[in-house]
Structures are given as C-alpha cells and as structure tokens.
C-alpha cells in the first residue's frame, strides 16, 4: 500500500536577484521515504531543502506538511515565529558540521529540543539517553563534543534530530565531513533512526553511494527537477 504524502510542494519559485534558485518545483514526499536530493553546486538543492523545512519562504508556491494523525499545515505564509515552532516540534535537522554545542555534554545536546518544548530536564535527559544508547553511544552521555570522534558527534546530532519524535528529518550533507567507513556507519544509523522507525528522511548529498542507499533520488539542475528515480535501498 502506498503511504500518505507527508510533504507536498507545488510550483515553488525562489529567486535571489537575477538567479532563479527554484523554478516551479513540484514534489511529493511520502511518509517513510528516504529521499536524496542531488545536483551540481548552484542547482537549487539546498534552497529546496530549506524551503521544504520552513527555514526560508519561497517567493511563490505552496508547501504542505501533513504530520501523521494531525491536520495538514501550509508552511508558506506562516510568520517566522510560527515556522520556528513547526521546526522545533515537527521537524528534525542533521548538518554536515553537526552544530552541536561544545560546552554541553552529549546527552545535554541531544536533550535540547525537548528542553525547548518545556520538558523537565531529568525527563528530557533520560529520553535523550535512550536515543544515544539506540545509536551506539551508551556510556558516552557525559562526554563533551570535543571528546567524541566525528562519527560519534554525528550520532549525537541524529539523536537530537529524533528526540522529539519528529516525523520528518532533513539532513544537509550529513556524511560530507567523514571518511568513507565512518560515513557508511553514520548513514546506516541515520536511516535506522528515521525510515527504520517509519519516519521520513530528506537529504542533500553530493555522494552517489550515499544517495543510492535512499529509496528515491531527486536530481536538480538550474532550479528544476530533471530526474526522480528509485534508489537501491541497502
């Protein structure tokens, strides 16, 4: 059975002066999919990711987020405060440079999204510790980020992205700063934590091997979708 759409983009246009970063892009992403977005530098892939993730607003077009069991939300037209609330409660993010806070421990970093929703610190850290353990970091909860390897730090970032139960996780070159062996391990952890739990992953990557492990590969050129094919799912 085909799953329901979780993100529906229609006619997205985004311009920066004379540059058309998105040129009438339409895309439907279904619950449980892992979607790799590829393209050359300047093709519009990061702009598309940020538009789908309510980080920036398009000049025109529509983005509808349909969280499972909840009413659909039209992201275009929301205020910055409303978009921030959507990002905080319904979306998760993993970046190439993990953007963790070095003065905090692993468990404190992973618990941050829960603390921002008002959860009590002991409960937030207990829940975050469970995610760290699930990602192979049991016993490392009290380590600061500088005491972790690059791959371990990215696992903390994955835990942070998933700790609220966000139905959609966005990843921007999440393995780009890692060696090939660590990249494989981190990607496996990311897929297990997202699509392995029935959630959705939308990922920008330049790495064809990484993209092939997704269920779908979307390629952009000059702000337009030029290819949309199935991955290999390994």
N, C-alpha and C positions, 0 to 999 in steps of 0.2 A: 504494500500500500504506500502511495506517495505521501510524504509528510506535508504538513501545512507550511505555508510561507511564514518566515519569521522576520524577513526584511524585504520590502518591495520598493525599489527605486524606479521612478518613472520620469523620463525626459530631463535628467539632471544637466544643468548648464552652470559652469563656473568659469569666470574669466578673470584674469589678472592683467589689466590694461589691454593690450592687443593680443595677449596669449589666451587661447581657449584651452583651459586645463581639462574641462569636461564638456563634451559636445553632444548633448541629447542622449545621455547614457541611461538605459533602462536595464534593470537587473532584478531577478527574483531569487532570493536565497531561502532555502527551506530548512526547517528545524532538523538538526542532526547532521547537516552537511559540513564538510571541511572544504573551504574554497580558497585556492591560491590565486592571488592577483599578480600578474606578471606584466612586464613591459620595460622598454628602454627608459633611461633617465629622461624625465620630462614628458612621459607618455600619459600621465594623469593618475597613476595608480595610488600614490599617497593621498592626493586630493580626493579620490574616490573613497578611500578608506576613512579619511577624516569626515567626509560628508555623511557616509553611512553611520558613522559613530557619533554623530551630533557634536563633533568638535568644531566644525565650521558649517555655515549655512550656504546653500547654493544660491546662485542668482535667480534661478527658476527651477521648477520641477518639484517632485514630491518624494519623500522618504517615509514609509510607514513601518514602524516597529510593531510586531504582533507577538508580544510575550505569551507563551503557552498559558492558557487559563485566565487571561486578562484581556481587557479591551485594547484594540489597536491604538497606537499613538502616532499622529502625524508630527514628525520631528521638525519639518520646515514651518517656520512661523512661531516656534517657541521662543521665549525670551532666553537670554544667556543663563539666568538662574534656573529656568525650567530644564534647559538642556543639561546643565550641570547635575541636576537631580536625577535625570534619566541615566546619565553616565555613571553616577555614583551607585545607583540601585539596580540597574538592569543590564549594564554592560561591563565587561572586564577588558583590561588592556595589558599587553606584554610588548615591550620595546626592545630594539637591538641593544641599546645600552639600558640595562634593566631599570634605571632611575629609582633605585632603592635609596633609602636614607642611611648613610654610613654610620651615623651616630646611634642608630637603633639596632636592636638585635634582629635576628631572622624572624622570630615569632612576632616581635613588635611591628616589623614591616608588613608581614602577612596579615596582621590583625587590623591594620589602619583603616581599610574600608568599613569594617564593622564598627570601629570606634566612631567613625564619622556619621554612622546611622544612629548613634546613641546607645549602642550595646555596652553593657558593663565590661570593664577591662578584663576581669578574670574570665568571663564567659567568652569574650572575643578572642583572648589568647588561647583558651582551651580549644576553641573551634579551629583557630589558625594552626595550632599544633597538630591537630588531626590531619589537616591538609599537608603540612610539611612531612608528616610520617608517611602519608599515602604517596608522596613524591620522593621517598627515599632519603629524607633528611631527619629522621628520628635521632635524637641525641644532639642535634645541632641548633636547637631552638635558641640557645643563649649566645651563640656566636654572632659577632658583628660582621657586617658585609665584607669588610676587608680581610676577614679570616676565612672566607669561603672562596672556592675556585669559581671561575666564570660560569661553568655549568651549574654549580650549586646555587649561585646567585640567581641564575635564570629560573631555577626551580622555585626559589622563593618568590620571584616575580609571578610565576604561574600560580602559585598558591594565593598570592594577593589578588590576582585576577579572578579567581574562582571562589574566594572565601564567602562572598555574599550569595552564591548560587546564581550568578548572572547567566541568563540563557544564551547570551552571545558574547564571545570573546574576540577581540581584534588584536592582531599581532603584526607589528611592523618590523620585518627582517629579524625575527626573534633568534635566529641562529647565525646571523651575519658576522658576529664578533667571535665565533667559536671555531675550534679546529674540527675536522670532519668527524672524528669519533665522538667528540662531545656533542656536536651538532645532531648526530643521529640519536643519541640518548635523550637530549633535551626535546627534540621533536616528538619522539615516542612518548615522553612524559606529557607534553602539551596535548597531543592527540588523545591520550588516555584520559586526561583530566577534562577534556571538552567533549568531543564526539563520543568518546568511550562512556560518558555519562549521559548521552542523549542531548548534549548541548551543541551549539553551532560555533564554528571557528572560521573567521575571515582573516586571511593572512597575506600581506605583501611580501614577496620574496623574489630575489634575482636568481635563486639556485634551482635549476631544473630538477635535481634529485629531490630536494625538499618538496617542490610542487607536485611531483609525481606521487608522493605519499598522501596527497589530498584526494578527496573524492571528485574534485572538479577543479579545472584550471581555466581562469578567465584572463585573456590577454588584451591589453590596451595598446593603441597606437594613436598618437595625436588626439588624445581625449575621447576616443571612441573604442567600443568593444569590437575587436576584429576576430576573436575566436573564443569559443566557450565549449570545452570538451571535458570528458571524464578523465580523471587521474587513474592511478593504478591501485590505490588503497592497499598499501603494505603495512 
